[in-house]
Amino acid sequence: MESLNRIISRIRLYIKITHIGELARRYFVQNGMDGSMTALGIILGSWAAKVEEPFVIVMAGLGACLAMGVSGFFGAYITEKAERRRIIKDLEESILSDLNDSLQQSASEFAQTFAALICGLSPALTAIISLIPFIISMFGDLTIWSSYVISTIIAFSELFALGLFLGHVARERMLTYGLQMVVAGMIIAFILLAIGGYGSI
Amino acid sequence: MNSRRKPSKVQHSIKRVVLDVLKLRDPPLPEFASTLCSLPNVEDVKVSLVEIDQNTESVKVTIEGRNIDLDNVQKLMKNHGAVIHSIDEVVVQKESSINP
């Protein structure tokens, strides 16, 4: 228990030193929104194309989750690594000494991995959560059309929740931020529903 | 019976030292001072801010204890992004131990 407390204290110190907390919040919301919007696009696009096989939607969704996860992880890792190396070099110039094996070096390495995990996991998780009704539908416990409705509600709920979180971060009206995120999702919904309606003529 | 006592060996130990240190702004002063205080034989640490700029802080570090190891202090500071510019004050005390 003591070693766990020590690990948590160390992580808190690393986050404090690197100021990665602020960046992580941004990455979480941006990438989470990417995941939800991508899932919403797949769900509504499949509806417009009148896909009745949940397996098709799940596989398309999982493919997108994997792509977003891997892209997010590696993209953030490499980018953050380059930025952190630059920061360490600037700090070394400031104190005219190297920072090999220092607290700052360890904190920097932690920040790279932390940012990469946030950027990789947040879009993948939000997308997978939206697809859960279709996964259930694959086992016959839910009809395809119910899955469409529930998944769409889940995707919009995720967007709303992300907006509430942003409102909390900004210390402003959470509801306003939540609704703004939902409006962004509605834009996709209207376009795809219009295409779907046009396609059925 | 005349038991002869061997002469006592006189040792000196640092009990207080004041250092002029240049440190990075992170970790902040409270964490920096706490880390120094975790060293063996260190009982009190005082860190005063002298000057500050974008990346660094010049601080006056006062360490008190018994038999302070300056090499350990320097190593720990380096591991935390700090360098000792100068030793401004040292208080050394005599410790005699009687040989058996």
Interface residues (C-beta under 8 A of the other chain):
Chain A: L13 K16 I17 T18 D90 L91 S94 I95 L96 S97 L99 D101 S102 L103 Q104 A107
Chain B: L22 K23 L24 D26 P27 P28 E31 Q54 N55 T56 K78 N79 H80 G81 A82 V83
